[in-house]
Amino acid sequence: MQNELGYLETMKIIYGYKKFDNSFLNNDNFKSCLNTLNNCNFNMAKSIYKKMIPLIAKETLDILFPNLDKYIYMIPSDILLRIYNEFTPIDENSIVAFANKVSKIKSKIKVHNLPISYQSGNSMEGKVNKLIIYCKNIELLKKYKIIFSGIILGSDFNYLSPFILIHEQIHSLLERNKGVIENYYNSELLPILMESIGAYTHNNILADLIIKNRLYLCEHDKKKLQKEKDDLKVNKYLNSSFLAYYLFDIYISYNRLIKNEMLEKIEKVLDGSLQLEEFLKLYDATYENSQIPIVLKKYIN
């Protein structure tokens, strides 16, 4: 319409502006400020935050489990690759010699000293690099202890990344004790629970964000079940997430005494003196408990 006011005139009336003075655009000091932006090293800030991720994770786990033995067995990935190449192709005849050599040079380190690397991916992505031996030698497999070489996180890291690092560190601590988890489908439960409790230790908004992100991934996983109902990995994440958030709700709903009691029980699972499934029974974390879907709705809505 021809009678419409222009943008600036409309802004004056609506907001009460008296003028639009942009004379600063020609000011040398303003131009100097613009030039300063050209020299700003934004990668420096990203680099500093990347260094903070393991520090936040370590501080959080130390607060939650001050007395836990956090040692695991580790071999640097480059040394592991060199040994692997020495024995390649590894077959049923060479596997014992390979395992023996690896066991001799492994070192004991605290889990927070595992090397961290980044690969393309979002902030919710992570995995533990470890050596798992596949062979028909049952006796060797029974004796073998998992050896770790590092943790990989998504390169698009953010404020949730320290707690995904905790997730992977909890995996490492759990997997050092053979048989502490009886049911494969529960193997993501404690890492998911502890990423949430770790975030909650800092503030409840972080916890809510990481739970919402995890449930979004669950929704994505659920769609995969339409193609293959018994997808091992998908069902593992779904089952573990549902039970973890039921336990998380118990954790945040009670006083410090109950919180500490739960952490003490989790510490026993992590040090191998309590089986995970026994821990679950203590809190009635089974699907016979009709409260589990009710609790889950609190975090979806």
Residue frames relative to the residue before (quaternion, step in Angstrom):
aa qw qx qy qz dx dy dz
M 1.0000 0.0000 0.0000 0.0000 0.00 0.00 0.00
Q 0.5061 -0.6885 0.4270 0.2960 3.60 -0.88 0.93
N 0.6903 0.4971 -0.2834 0.4427 3.57 1.10 -0.65
E 0.4313 0.7037 -0.4666 0.3180 3.61 1.29 0.02
L 0.4604 -0.6511 0.5283 0.2916 3.56 -1.10 0.73
G 0.5252 -0.6151 0.4798 0.3400 3.56 -1.16 0.55
Y 0.7141 -0.4641 0.3130 0.4204 3.58 -1.30 0.32
L 0.6942 0.4853 -0.2883 0.4466 3.59 0.81 -1.02
E 0.6572 0.5075 -0.3162 0.4588 3.58 0.92 -0.87
T 0.6331 0.5283 -0.3236 0.4641 3.58 1.06 -0.81
M 0.6510 0.5201 -0.3124 0.4562 3.57 0.98 -0.87
K 0.6153 0.5522 -0.3434 0.4457 3.59 1.04 -0.77
I 0.6990 0.4733 -0.2711 0.4625 3.56 0.88 -0.97
I 0.6998 0.4868 -0.2809 0.4409 3.59 0.82 -1.01
Y 0.8075 0.2982 -0.1320 0.4915 3.57 0.80 -1.05
G 0.4788 -0.6899 0.4326 0.3282 3.57 1.20 -0.25
Y 0.3213 0.7446 -0.5246 0.2591 3.60 1.20 0.41
K 0.3427 -0.7428 0.5397 0.1987 3.60 -1.06 0.77
K 0.8130 -0.0187 0.0480 0.5799 3.58 1.09 -0.64
F 0.2684 -0.7048 0.6279 0.1924 3.52 -1.42 0.22
D 0.0376 0.8396 -0.5345 0.0894 3.55 0.33 1.32
N 0.0168 0.8191 -0.5715 0.0471 3.60 -0.36 1.22
S 0.2268 0.8040 -0.5191 0.1808 3.58 1.12 0.64
F 0.5339 0.6414 -0.4004 0.3784 3.60 1.24 -0.42
L 0.5389 0.6478 -0.4030 0.3571 3.60 1.17 -0.49
N 0.7228 0.4081 -0.2339 0.5062 3.58 1.16 -0.61
N 0.4989 0.6635 -0.4241 0.3621 3.58 1.27 0.00
D 0.5160 -0.6746 0.4367 0.2963 3.59 -0.86 0.98
N 0.6431 0.5261 -0.3325 0.4461 3.58 1.02 -0.71
F 0.6164 0.5214 -0.3428 0.4803 3.59 1.08 -0.69
K 0.6554 0.5059 -0.3074 0.4691 3.58 0.96 -0.88
S 0.6199 0.5413 -0.3316 0.4613 3.56 1.09 -0.73
C 0.6238 0.5314 -0.3291 0.4693 3.58 1.08 -0.77
L 0.6371 0.5256 -0.3224 0.4624 3.58 1.03 -0.82
N 0.6574 0.5088 -0.3051 0.4645 3.57 0.99 -0.84
T 0.6013 0.5690 -0.3547 0.4346 3.57 1.11 -0.68
L 0.6135 0.5559 -0.3429 0.4438 3.58 1.07 -0.75
N 0.6186 0.5609 -0.3443 0.4292 3.58 1.06 -0.71
N 0.7253 0.4265 -0.2300 0.4890 3.58 1.15 -0.64
C 0.4840 0.6849 -0.4290 0.3356 3.56 1.30 -0.04
N 0.2727 -0.7747 0.5540 0.1364 3.57 -0.78 1.07
F 0.1423 -0.8261 0.5416 0.0634 3.56 0.11 1.29
N 0.5709 0.5879 -0.3847 0.4247 3.58 1.18 -0.45
M 0.5616 0.5995 -0.3819 0.4234 3.56 1.19 -0.54
A 0.6557 0.5071 -0.3125 0.4639 3.59 0.93 -0.90
K 0.6466 0.5127 -0.3135 0.4699 3.58 1.00 -0.84
S 0.6417 0.5298 -0.3140 0.4570 3.56 1.02 -0.83
I 0.6417 0.5186 -0.3197 0.4660 3.58 1.00 -0.84
Y 0.6722 0.4897 -0.3129 0.4587 3.59 0.91 -0.87
K 0.6032 0.5555 -0.3605 0.4446 3.58 1.05 -0.71
K 0.6552 0.5004 -0.3092 0.4741 3.60 1.05 -0.73
M 0.6424 0.5433 -0.3241 0.4326 3.57 1.14 -0.61
I 0.5432 0.6578 -0.4000 0.3350 3.61 1.10 -0.65
P 0.7241 0.4060 -0.2783 0.4832 3.68 0.69 -0.90
L 0.6136 0.5521 -0.3574 0.4369 3.60 1.08 -0.61
I 0.6530 0.5003 -0.3087 0.4774 3.59 0.99 -0.87
A 0.6469 0.5221 -0.3173 0.4563 3.59 0.97 -0.87
K 0.6667 0.5017 -0.3030 0.4604 3.59 0.89 -0.92
E 0.6582 0.5144 -0.3074 0.4558 3.57 0.88 -0.97
T 0.6636 0.5173 -0.3039 0.4469 3.58 0.96 -0.88
L 0.6832 0.4728 -0.2912 0.4743 3.60 0.87 -0.93
D 0.6376 0.5246 -0.3295 0.4579 3.60 1.05 -0.72
I 0.6267 0.5183 -0.3328 0.4773 3.60 1.10 -0.66
L 0.7205 0.4584 -0.2477 0.4575 3.56 0.89 -0.99
F 0.8084 0.1155 -0.0242 0.5767 3.59 1.01 -0.85
P 0.0515 -0.8567 0.5123 0.0293 3.61 0.52 1.12
N 0.7542 0.3990 -0.2094 0.4776 3.62 1.08 -0.62
L 0.4857 0.6963 -0.4218 0.3185 3.59 1.25 -0.08
D 0.4054 -0.6586 0.5798 0.2565 3.54 -1.09 0.85
K 0.1051 -0.8458 0.5228 0.0117 3.58 -0.35 1.23
Y 0.3894 0.7395 -0.4684 0.2863 3.60 1.17 0.52
I 0.0194 -0.7627 0.6465 0.0022 3.55 -1.18 0.76
Y 0.4922 -0.6292 0.5002 0.3341 3.59 -1.31 0.18
M 0.0236 -0.8249 0.5613 -0.0634 3.53 -0.91 0.99
I 0.0306 -0.7374 0.6734 0.0431 3.54 -1.27 0.61
P 0.4878 -0.6533 0.4778 0.3271 3.63 -0.82 0.89
S 0.5864 -0.6358 0.3795 0.3284 3.56 -0.97 0.89
D 0.6397 0.5289 -0.3456 0.4378 3.63 1.01 -0.69
I 0.6527 0.4903 -0.3113 0.4866 3.59 1.05 -0.76
L 0.6313 0.5357 -0.3259 0.4564 3.57 1.01 -0.82
L 0.6495 0.5118 -0.3098 0.4693 3.59 0.99 -0.83
R 0.6395 0.5317 -0.3268 0.4490 3.58 0.99 -0.84
I 0.6645 0.4885 -0.2982 0.4805 3.59 0.96 -0.89
Y 0.6241 0.5447 -0.3357 0.4484 3.56 0.99 -0.84
N 0.6709 0.5012 -0.2964 0.4592 3.57 0.94 -0.90
E 0.5900 0.5803 -0.3608 0.4301 3.60 1.12 -0.62
F 0.7758 0.3578 -0.1622 0.4937 3.56 1.00 -0.87
T 0.4769 0.6830 -0.4342 0.3428 3.60 1.27 -0.06
P 0.5415 -0.2544 -0.7986 0.0655 1.57 -1.76 1.76
I 0.3730 -0.7255 0.5348 0.2203 3.57 -0.88 0.96
D 0.0093 0.7929 -0.6078 0.0433 3.54 -0.81 1.05
E 0.7603 -0.3793 0.2583 0.4598 3.57 -1.28 -0.10
N 0.6502 0.5200 -0.3159 0.4549 3.59 1.17 -0.49
S 0.7644 0.3823 -0.2000 0.4791 3.59 0.97 -0.83
I 0.4959 0.7026 -0.4182 0.2923 3.60 1.20 -0.38
V 0.6414 0.5257 -0.3344 0.4477 3.61 1.00 -0.77
A 0.6592 0.4985 -0.3060 0.4726 3.60 0.93 -0.89
F 0.6281 0.5346 -0.3232 0.4639 3.57 1.04 -0.82
A 0.6819 0.4889 -0.2841 0.4640 3.59 0.86 -1.00
N 0.6454 0.5235 -0.3205 0.4546 3.59 0.99 -0.79
K 0.6634 0.4977 -0.3143 0.4620 3.60 0.93 -0.85
V 0.6402 0.5244 -0.3196 0.4615 3.57 0.98 -0.87
S 0.6686 0.5192 -0.2990 0.4405 3.58 0.93 -0.92
K 0.6512 0.5407 -0.3147 0.4296 3.58 1.08 -0.72
I 0.7763 0.3601 -0.1944 0.4794 3.59 0.98 -0.76
K 0.4358 0.6893 -0.4750 0.3306 3.59 1.23 0.04
S 0.1963 -0.7725 0.5924 0.1172 3.57 -1.15 0.57
K 0.4175 -0.6939 0.5327 0.2457 3.54 -1.24 0.53
I 0.0696 0.7960 -0.5954 0.0838 3.56 -0.71 1.10
K 0.5411 -0.5732 0.4823 0.3823 3.56 -1.27 0.25
V 0.6237 -0.6071 0.3459 0.3504 3.54 -1.00 0.89
H 0.6611 0.5132 -0.3288 0.4376 3.62 1.02 -0.65
N 0.6334 0.5169 -0.3382 0.4660 3.59 1.29 -0.10
L 0.3951 0.6891 -0.5008 0.3439 3.59 1.24 0.16
P 0.4951 -0.6652 0.4594 0.3183 3.63 -0.83 0.89
I 0.2164 -0.7642 0.5975 0.1105 3.56 -1.09 0.81
S 0.0044 -0.7712 0.6366 0.0016 3.55 -0.98 0.89
Y 0.3204 -0.7493 0.5545 0.1688 3.56 -1.27 0.37
Q 0.0142 -0.7714 0.6358 0.0196 3.53 -1.09 0.77
S 0.7128 -0.4673 0.2990 0.4291 3.55 -1.22 0.47
G 0.4595 0.6524 -0.4952 0.3437 3.55 -0.76 1.07
N 0.5725 -0.6055 0.4282 0.3496 3.57 -1.26 0.29
S 0.7251 -0.4840 0.2920 0.3933 3.56 -1.32 0.22
M 0.6473 0.5215 -0.3269 0.4497 3.61 1.21 -0.32
E 0.5988 0.5908 -0.3522 0.4104 3.57 1.25 -0.14
G 0.2179 0.7578 -0.5953 0.1545 3.52 -1.08 0.79
K 0.0534 0.7829 -0.6198 0.0076 3.55 -1.23 0.41
V 0.3993 -0.6866 0.5540 0.2492 3.54 -1.28 0.45
N 0.2961 -0.7190 0.5987 0.1921 3.56 -0.94 0.91
K 0.1451 0.7938 -0.5708 0.1516 3.58 -0.70 1.07
L 0.4331 -0.6774 0.5318 0.2659 3.52 -1.26 0.45
I 0.0077 0.7680 -0.6392 0.0385 3.55 -0.70 1.14
I 0.2771 -0.7778 0.5476 0.1356 3.56 -0.76 1.06
Y 0.1391 -0.7716 0.6175 0.0634 3.56 -0.93 0.97
C 0.3007 0.7368 -0.5588 0.2334 3.58 -0.62 1.11
K 0.5556 -0.6059 0.4581 0.3382 3.56 -1.32 0.08
N 0.5228 0.6452 -0.4027 0.3849 3.58 1.30 -0.13
I 0.2678 -0.8134 0.4982 0.1356 3.58 0.00 1.34
E 0.6546 0.5242 -0.3218 0.4395 3.60 0.91 -0.85
L 0.6332 0.5220 -0.3222 0.4720 3.57 1.04 -0.79
L 0.6706 0.5067 -0.2973 0.4529 3.57 0.90 -0.92
K 0.6345 0.5361 -0.3289 0.4493 3.59 1.04 -0.75
K 0.7126 0.4509 -0.2480 0.4768 3.59 1.01 -0.83
Y 0.6012 0.6309 -0.3507 0.3427 3.57 1.11 -0.71
K 0.1748 -0.7490 0.6323 0.0928 3.54 -1.05 0.91
I 0.5136 -0.6636 0.4487 0.3073 3.56 -0.90 0.96
I 0.1737 -0.7707 0.6087 0.0723 3.54 -1.00 0.95
F 0.2588 -0.7952 0.5393 0.0995 3.55 -0.83 1.06
S 0.1808 -0.7963 0.5659 0.1140 3.57 -1.16 0.55
G 0.8009 -0.2136 0.1256 0.5451 3.62 1.16 -0.19
I 0.3543 -0.6947 0.5816 0.2313 3.53 -1.39 0.04
I 0.1898 -0.7706 0.6010 0.0942 3.57 -1.02 0.89
L 0.0925 -0.7842 0.6128 0.0309 3.57 -0.93 0.99
G 0.6070 -0.5480 0.4276 0.3853 3.57 -1.28 0.36
S 0.5045 -0.6934 0.4330 0.2780 3.58 -0.93 0.93
D 0.6378 0.4850 -0.3373 0.4942 3.61 1.20 -0.37
F 0.0718 0.8558 -0.5075 0.0705 3.55 0.78 1.07
N 0.0075 -0.7795 0.6263 -0.0098 3.53 -1.28 0.57
Y 0.8108 -0.2941 0.2006 0.4646 3.59 -1.27 -0.38
L 0.6370 0.5165 -0.3368 0.4626 3.62 1.23 -0.25
S 0.5118 0.7076 -0.3921 0.2891 3.59 1.19 -0.52
P 0.6261 0.5362 -0.3723 0.4266 3.68 0.91 -0.68
F 0.7018 0.4695 -0.2718 0.4617 3.58 1.06 -0.72
I 0.5763 0.5135 -0.3724 0.5153 3.57 1.27 -0.33
L 0.5954 0.5340 -0.3559 0.4834 3.58 1.12 -0.60
I 0.6241 0.5206 -0.3306 0.4798 3.60 0.99 -0.79
H 0.5916 0.5743 -0.3471 0.4468 3.59 1.02 -0.85
E 0.7207 0.4381 -0.2499 0.4757 3.59 0.80 -1.02
Q 0.6293 0.5269 -0.3377 0.4607 3.60 1.05 -0.67
I 0.6215 0.5244 -0.3350 0.4758 3.59 1.08 -0.71
H 0.5866 0.5510 -0.3618 0.4705 3.60 1.06 -0.70
S 0.6744 0.5091 -0.2976 0.4445 3.58 0.84 -1.00
L 0.6739 0.4912 -0.2975 0.4648 3.57 0.93 -0.87
L 0.6457 0.5181 -0.3158 0.4636 3.60 1.01 -0.77
E 0.7344 0.4780 -0.2424 0.4165 3.55 0.82 -1.05
R 0.5376 0.6020 -0.4254 0.4094 3.60 1.21 -0.06
N 0.7254 0.3757 -0.2188 0.5336 3.62 1.23 -0.41
K 0.3135 -0.7810 0.5160 0.1596 3.56 -0.22 1.30
G 0.8337 0.2425 -0.1776 0.4632 3.58 -0.94 0.92
V 0.4586 0.6868 -0.4620 0.3233 3.61 1.22 0.02
I 0.7128 0.2736 -0.2115 0.6101 3.58 1.28 -0.36
E 0.3045 -0.7837 0.5185 0.1558 3.56 -0.61 1.15
N 0.7840 0.2972 -0.1303 0.5293 3.57 0.92 -0.95
Y 0.4970 -0.6790 0.4633 0.2781 3.59 -0.68 1.13
Y 0.6800 0.5219 -0.2958 0.4216 3.59 0.92 -0.90
N 0.6484 0.4876 -0.3236 0.4869 3.61 1.27 -0.08
S 0.4675 0.7524 -0.4014 0.2328 3.58 1.26 -0.17
E 0.6791 0.4391 -0.3045 0.5034 3.62 1.22 -0.25
L 0.4538 0.7466 -0.4194 0.2463 3.58 1.26 -0.30
L 0.7370 0.4231 -0.2533 0.4623 3.58 0.66 -1.06
P 0.6197 0.5174 -0.3635 0.4648 3.67 0.96 -0.62
I 0.6697 0.4791 -0.3091 0.4758 3.63 0.95 -0.81
L 0.6328 0.5247 -0.3308 0.4635 3.58 0.99 -0.79
M 0.7299 0.4476 -0.2569 0.4481 3.59 0.82 -0.96
E 0.5778 0.5342 -0.4064 0.4644 3.63 1.11 -0.42
S 0.6614 0.5079 -0.2975 0.4649 3.58 1.09 -0.77
I 0.6687 0.4757 -0.2977 0.4878 3.59 0.90 -0.91
G 0.6200 0.5484 -0.3391 0.4470 3.58 1.03 -0.76
A 0.6652 0.4849 -0.2947 0.4854 3.57 0.95 -0.90
Y 0.6490 0.5318 -0.3071 0.4491 3.58 0.99 -0.89
T 0.5727 0.5968 -0.3700 0.4230 3.59 1.14 -0.62
H 0.6948 0.4323 -0.2627 0.5112 3.58 1.15 -0.62
N 0.7113 -0.3542 0.1815 0.5794 3.59 0.97 -0.83
N 0.6109 -0.6119 0.3704 0.3394 3.55 -1.15 0.64
I 0.5612 0.5876 -0.4012 0.4229 3.61 1.17 -0.37
L 0.6362 0.5182 -0.3231 0.4715 3.59 0.99 -0.82
A 0.6408 0.5233 -0.3193 0.4622 3.56 0.99 -0.87
D 0.6595 0.5104 -0.3079 0.4581 3.56 0.93 -0.89
L 0.6508 0.5259 -0.3120 0.4500 3.58 1.00 -0.82
I 0.6942 0.4683 -0.2944 0.4606 3.57 0.86 -0.91
I 0.6259 0.5223 -0.3360 0.4718 3.59 1.09 -0.66
K 0.6456 0.5136 -0.3208 0.4653 3.59 0.93 -0.88
N 0.6526 0.5080 -0.3121 0.4677 3.59 0.98 -0.82
R 0.6606 0.5037 -0.3079 0.4638 3.57 0.96 -0.87
L 0.6701 0.4901 -0.3018 0.4686 3.61 0.95 -0.81
Y 0.5768 0.5553 -0.3735 0.4685 3.57 1.16 -0.53
L 0.6512 0.4962 -0.3061 0.4858 3.57 1.02 -0.82
C 0.6118 0.5474 -0.3403 0.4586 3.59 1.09 -0.71
E 0.6344 0.5259 -0.3222 0.4660 3.57 1.00 -0.85
H 0.6375 0.5121 -0.3126 0.4833 3.57 1.05 -0.81
D 0.6556 0.5133 -0.3066 0.4612 3.59 0.98 -0.87
K 0.6121 0.5802 -0.3498 0.4079 3.58 1.00 -0.83
K 0.6353 0.5431 -0.3268 0.4412 3.57 1.05 -0.76
K 0.5991 0.5686 -0.3616 0.4325 3.59 1.15 -0.58
L 0.6148 0.5832 -0.3435 0.4048 3.56 1.12 -0.67
Q 0.5432 0.6074 -0.4033 0.4162 3.57 1.23 -0.31
K 0.6899 0.4416 -0.2646 0.5089 3.57 1.20 -0.55
E 0.8015 0.0117 0.0296 0.5972 3.58 0.95 -0.87
K 0.3468 -0.7995 0.4525 0.1891 3.56 -0.15 1.33
D 0.7861 0.2881 -0.1607 0.5227 3.60 0.88 -0.87
D 0.1227 0.7796 -0.5914 0.1654 3.55 0.68 1.15
L 0.4415 -0.7444 0.4324 0.2531 3.57 -0.35 1.27
K 0.7259 0.4571 -0.2547 0.4464 3.56 0.70 -1.12
V 0.6543 0.5189 -0.3151 0.4509 3.57 0.92 -0.91
N 0.6953 0.4694 -0.2804 0.4664 3.59 0.81 -0.97
K 0.5869 0.5651 -0.3613 0.4536 3.57 1.14 -0.59
Y 0.6934 0.4672 -0.2796 0.4720 3.59 0.88 -0.94
L 0.6525 0.5154 -0.3247 0.4508 3.59 0.95 -0.82
N 0.6758 0.4886 -0.2934 0.4673 3.58 0.82 -0.97
S 0.6797 0.5002 -0.2920 0.4501 3.57 0.85 -0.98
S 0.6568 0.5183 -0.3128 0.4497 3.60 0.97 -0.85
F 0.6628 0.5180 -0.3165 0.4384 3.59 0.85 -0.96
L 0.7066 0.4498 -0.2649 0.4777 3.58 0.86 -0.95
A 0.6189 0.5548 -0.3430 0.4376 3.59 1.06 -0.76
Y 0.7069 0.4579 -0.2806 0.4603 3.60 0.88 -0.87
Y 0.5569 0.5553 -0.3890 0.4798 3.58 1.21 -0.39
L 0.6788 0.4737 -0.2817 0.4853 3.60 0.95 -0.89
F 0.6213 0.5422 -0.3387 0.4531 3.58 1.04 -0.77
D 0.6376 0.5300 -0.3256 0.4545 3.57 1.00 -0.80
I 0.6148 0.5186 -0.3409 0.4867 3.58 1.07 -0.70
Y 0.6502 0.5466 -0.3140 0.4240 3.56 0.90 -0.98
I 0.7568 0.3957 -0.2312 0.4661 3.61 0.76 -0.97
S 0.6531 0.5601 -0.3121 0.4029 3.59 1.20 -0.43
Y 0.7439 0.3957 -0.2160 0.4933 3.57 1.19 -0.36
N 0.6734 -0.5287 0.3486 0.3814 3.55 -1.32 0.25
R 0.7506 -0.4135 0.2841 0.4300 3.53 -1.36 0.13
L 0.6053 0.5671 -0.3570 0.4297 3.61 1.02 -0.71
I 0.6832 0.4676 -0.2801 0.4859 3.60 0.89 -0.96
K 0.6115 0.5452 -0.3451 0.4580 3.59 1.03 -0.79
N 0.6837 0.4899 -0.2897 0.4568 3.59 0.87 -0.97
E 0.6221 0.5386 -0.3386 0.4564 3.57 1.05 -0.75
M 0.6523 0.5034 -0.3165 0.4700 3.59 0.97 -0.83
L 0.6579 0.5075 -0.3096 0.4624 3.59 0.93 -0.88
E 0.6218 0.5343 -0.3398 0.4609 3.59 1.05 -0.70
K 0.6537 0.4974 -0.3083 0.4798 3.59 1.02 -0.81
I 0.6404 0.5145 -0.3239 0.4694 3.59 0.99 -0.81
E 0.6227 0.5425 -0.3351 0.4534 3.57 1.02 -0.78
K 0.6370 0.5216 -0.3239 0.4661 3.59 1.05 -0.74
V 0.6164 0.5169 -0.3443 0.4841 3.59 1.08 -0.68
L 0.6870 0.5018 -0.2825 0.4432 3.57 0.89 -0.94
D 0.7236 0.3942 -0.2659 0.5004 3.61 1.05 -0.58
G 0.5879 -0.6478 0.3339 0.3510 3.57 1.31 0.19
S 0.5681 0.6227 -0.3806 0.3804 3.61 1.24 0.06
L 0.7529 0.2236 -0.1683 0.5956 3.61 1.29 -0.07
Q 0.3907 -0.7187 0.5214 0.2427 3.57 -0.79 0.98
L 0.6070 -0.5947 0.3866 0.3583 3.57 -1.02 0.83
E 0.6743 0.5126 -0.3087 0.4327 3.59 0.87 -0.90
E 0.6065 0.5274 -0.3518 0.4799 3.61 1.15 -0.54
F 0.6095 0.5432 -0.3283 0.4750 3.56 1.10 -0.75
L 0.6539 0.5211 -0.3106 0.4520 3.59 0.95 -0.88
K 0.6368 0.5351 -0.3288 0.4472 3.59 1.00 -0.80
L 0.6040 0.5802 -0.3553 0.4151 3.59 1.05 -0.73
Y 0.7730 0.3048 -0.1515 0.5354 3.57 1.11 -0.68
D 0.4618 -0.7116 0.4248 0.3162 3.58 1.28 0.40
A 0.3178 0.7593 -0.5012 0.2671 3.58 1.05 0.82
T 0.4200 0.6368 -0.5277 0.3737 3.55 0.40 1.33
Y 0.6001 -0.6072 0.3845 0.3511 3.57 -1.18 0.46
E 0.4736 0.6158 -0.4619 0.4280 3.56 1.27 0.17
N 0.6177 0.5286 -0.3272 0.4817 3.57 1.28 -0.36
S 0.3230 -0.7949 0.4864 0.1650 3.56 -0.37 1.24
Q 0.5483 0.6277 -0.3959 0.3856 3.61 1.25 -0.20
I 0.5348 0.6654 -0.4070 0.3249 3.61 1.13 -0.53
P 0.7067 0.4159 -0.2985 0.4883 3.70 0.74 -0.83
I 0.6015 0.5569 -0.3604 0.4451 3.59 1.12 -0.59
V 0.6563 0.5016 -0.2990 0.4778 3.57 0.97 -0.90
L 0.6412 0.5488 -0.3330 0.4204 3.59 0.93 -0.89
K 0.6161 0.5669 -0.3438 0.4252 3.58 1.04 -0.76
K 0.5828 0.5934 -0.3697 0.4141 3.60 1.12 -0.60
Y 0.7421 0.4112 -0.2180 0.4824 3.56 1.05 -0.78
I 0.6228 0.5214 -0.3469 0.4690 3.57 1.24 -0.26
N 0.7160 0.4424 -0.2543 0.4765 3.59 1.00 -0.79
